[in-house]
Amino acid sequence: MRIESRTLWRGLLAAALSTVLGSAAAANHPIYIPFTLENNAGTQAQNLWLADTANLGNPPFQLTNQVLDGPFNGSAGNIAILDDWTLNAATHLATNVQPQLVVYGVGGHLYKANLKTIAPVQQFSSGSYAELCNLIPLDQRPFAAAKAYVQAVVEPVGSANTCASGTGMQTWLIPANADNTVAPVIEPQNWAVLGAFTDPTNNSFVRWIVWTGNAVAAYKANFSSSTTLLVGPPAGIAPTLIGRVDGNAYLLSGSDNGTIHTDSLYHVSMTASGLAATYSYADGSPCSTGITTTGVITSSLPDTANGILLYTEPSSAGYGVYSVPLAGGAPTQIYADGTGSECGAIGGDSVSAGYVGVDEANVPSGFQHVLGINETGPVSQTPVFLAGGVNQFAFLRYAIDG
C-alpha cells in the first residue's frame, strides 16, 4: 500500500476504499459499502448510505439523514469501516476485502451498523463528546467483533478547544462489540495506535503498534499488556507510520528549532528497533508548504519482492527519493531534484519493472507530470518522463508490472 502524509493530500486517500473490492463476493451475496453526500460548501458530510456493490440494481439503503459529526475534507476520516480480507501472498496486500461494520458520529454520540446484513443501527458506547476529530478502524483477520476496536479522537464535553487547535483532545478505545452500556477507555494524552504487526504467511494479527506518548510499544490483541520497542522520538505528538510489511515498520518523526526542520526515520520490529536516518532542511523550503513544526511531508511504497521501502523526503532545494531495507538497515538515496521548482510524491499502487512512479508538480505553475525512477539509482539518474507537462495535470494511479 502506498502511504502519504501531508495535509493537502489527505483527500486523495478516500479513493482507496473502493479500489480493492473488485469481485469480492459471489453474485447476489450483498456487499454493503458506506458512502456519504457532501454539502455544497464541501465542509460537511450529510447522510450515510449503504450501496450493495454485488447487486447494483438494488437501491441504496439510508442509515441516517443527519449531518455526520467530524471533519470532512474529501476523506473518510469521520467514518470507520472495519473489514475482513484475504492476504495476497505475492504482493502482501489485502484482497477479497469484505466490509463488516461501520461506525460514525451524529449529535455527539457514536453509532454502528452491521455491513453483512441490514440490521438496526446501535449506539456505539455510552460516550458523548463536544466534537469528533477522527475515527480509526482497528481490525484484524479473521474479523471478530470481540477482537476489533475503533479509536476515536474527540474534544470532550465541556472543552473550550476545537479539533483544529490540536489541544485538549481525548483518545478513546472502544471494542467493536460495544453497545450503549459500554464506556470508552480513555487513553493517555497523545496515545495512538499506529498499525499492527502481522504474520507473513497469512496476515493474521501479531501485535498492535502503539505510540504511548513517549515511546513505541507492542500491545497484545486485547491491549491488556505491552512491550516497549523504541524510545527515541520526541515525546508528544505521535510519529507517522510511513510503511509496514508483516513484522517490520518504519516511523517518521518531525521536529523544528525555528529555522531548520528535522525528520528522524526509525525502524521498528519485535526483535530490533532503532534510528535509521535523519534528514534536515530549512523551514520554508520549496516542498515543505503547509508543514507544522512536528509534522512530516512524505510519500512511500513498499516493494515486497525486493524487500525495500521507497519513500520521499524534502530537501532545502527540492526533494529526494530513498530506498531502505524493510528488515532494517541504512537508506540509500536513489534520486534528487535540487532545482527548487519541482516537488514529488510517489504514485501508483506498486513498482513496475524496477521503476517507481513519482507524481511531480511544478511549484510556480502547479502543473503536474509523472516520472519513472529506477529504484536502484543512482541519485544522479535521469528519470523517465511518462506523462503531463505545461497546462496539464497528470498523476499515476495504478502500475502494471511488465
C-alpha positions, -999 to +999 in steps of 0.1 A: +000+000+000+013+035-008+013+058+021+013+096+020+014+120+049+006+156+041-024+178+050-030+188+014-031+152+002-054+136+027-084+139+004-067+116-021-069+087+003-107+083+002-105+069-033-085+038-020-116+023-003-134+012-033-105+001-055-097-030-036-131-046-036-134-058-072-151-091-075-151-096-037-181-120-035-203-144-054-233-130-073-263-119-052-244-121-019-246-085-007-215-064-001-226-031+016-202-002+011-210+030+031-209+064+013-219+099+022-230+131+004-211+163+006-228+196+012-225+224-013-197+242+007-177+210+008-173+213+046-196+186+059-208+151+051-245+146+054-265+114+052-249+079+053-260+053+028-251+017+020-246+006-016-248-031-024-220-034-049-227-071-055-262-063-067-260-029-085-297-029-094-307-026-057-313+009-044-290+022-017-301+019+019-300+050+041-286+047+077-291+083+086-303+116+071-284+137+096-252+157+092-223+135+103-200+147+131-163+152+124-142+169+098-149+164+061-122+173+036-129+147+009-115+119+031-133+092+052-119+104+085-153+108+100-164+072+095-146+040+104-151+008+083-139-025+098-131-052+072-121-088+068-098-097+039-075-123+023-038-120+020-022-119-014+010-139-007+029-124-036+022-087-030+014-089+007-016-068+001-052-073+011-076-089-015-112-100-013-120-072+012-153-078+030-167-048+050-180-059+083-190-029+104-193+009+100-190+034+129-200+071+126-210+100+148-242+121+149-252+147+175-223+140+199-227+102+200-212+073+181-233+047+162-225+014+144-242-006+117-236-042+105-224-043+069-230-080+064-268-076+065-293-048+070-299-045+108-310-018+132-284+009+140-270+007+175-254+034+197-217+026+200-206+031+236-220+054+262-195+082+255-205+117+244-183+144+231-183+181+221-165+175+187-154+144+168-119+148+155-115+114+137-123+077+138-098+049+130-108+013+125-086-013+142-094-046+126-076-079+122-083-110+102-102-131+106-127-105+117-143-109+151-161-080+169-147-091+202-111-086+189-116-055+168-116-019+180-123+017+169-100+045+180-119+078+184-102+112+189-126+137+204-129+170+221-147+161+254-179+176+266-172+210+282-140+215+263-133+251+251-109+238+224-116+225+189-101+197+170-083+222+147-065+236+178-048+203+184-052+207+222-074+192+248-083+161+228-090+127+243-083+093+226-110+067+231-105+030+226-138+011+220-143-026+213-163-033+181-189-053+201-197-024+224-233-012+229-247+019+247-238+005+281-200+002+275-179+033+284-150+041+261-115+035+275-098+070+277-061+066+269-033+089+280-027+121+261-011+116+226-016+078+229-023+063+194-024+030+176-001+033+146-008-001+130-002-038+136+025-064+131+011-094+111+022-129+103+039-130+069+022-164+059-014-154+064-016-118+075-030-128+109-026-104+138+006-105+159+008-072+179-006-037+178+020-009+172+012+019+197+027+053+204+023+057+242+031+094+242+068+090+247+077+055+233+067+029+208+052-003+223+038-036+211+004-044+226-014-078+227-047-082+209-069-070+238-045-042+248-040-059+282-002-058+282+026-043+262+063-044+255+084-013+248+101-014+214+116+020+209+124+051+229+138+080+209+111+100+191+103+133+209+075+129+235+042+144+224+026+140+190+028+105+176+053+098+148+039+089+114+039+053+102+052+055+066+055+018+058+047-016+073+051-051+059+045-081+081+067-077+112+086-046+101+076-009+102+091+025+096+081+056+115+090+092+107+091+118+134+094+156+129+109+184+150+118+220+144+142+246+161+126+276+144+148+277+113+156+240+105+132+211+103+145+176+111+128+143+103+140+112+120+134+078+104+130+048+128+128+011+120+106-009+144+101-047+148+095-072+176+132-081+176+151-049+170+143-012+167+163+019+163+171+051+144+177+046+106+184+081+094+178+118+099+170+145+073+172+182+078+160+211+056+154+248+060+119+260+071+101+274+041+118+251+016+101+247-018+085+213-009+076+220+028+045+241+022+019+235+048+041+216+072+038+221+110+067+220+135+061+184+143+046+173+110+062+154+082+059+155+044+065+122+028+051+095+005+060+059+004+056+025-012+069-009-003+085-032-029+079-065-011+095-086-039+128-068-034+124-063+004+126-025+003+106+006+012+107+035-012+099+070+002+104+107-005+118+135+018+120+172+012+154+190+009+163+227+012+164+229-026+137+203-036+132+167-027+148+132-028+137+096-033+151+069-010+152+032-006+157+013+027+156-024+035+123-035+051+141-056+076+162-026+087+194-010+075+208+022+061+188+041+035+201+048+000+192+079-019+182+069-055+171+103-069+173+140-062+158+171-076+175+203-065+160+228-090+139+244-063+109+243-087+097+207-085+082+186-057+074+149-060+053+122-043+054+085-050+023+075-070+006+043-081+000+011-062+032-008-070+065-006-087+068-017-124+098-034-139+121-020-113+107+016-116+087+036-091+063+062-103+066+098-090+039+124-094+059+156-097+044+191-095+060+223-108+059+247-078+054+280-097+027+268-120+011+239-102+011+218-134+018+181-128+036+153-146+046+117-140+082+103-138+096+068-136+125+064-112+149+034-113+146+021-077+183+011-077+195+046-085+219+063-090+209+096-073+220+114-105+198+094-128+177+110-155+141+099-148+118+085-175+092+111-184+058+094-186+031+119-189+019+155-182+036+189-187+027+225-192-010+232-188-016+196-178-023+177-146-011+141-149-008+117-120-002+080-116-030+058-101-021+022-110+011+005-121+013-027-141+043-050-139+060-057-172 
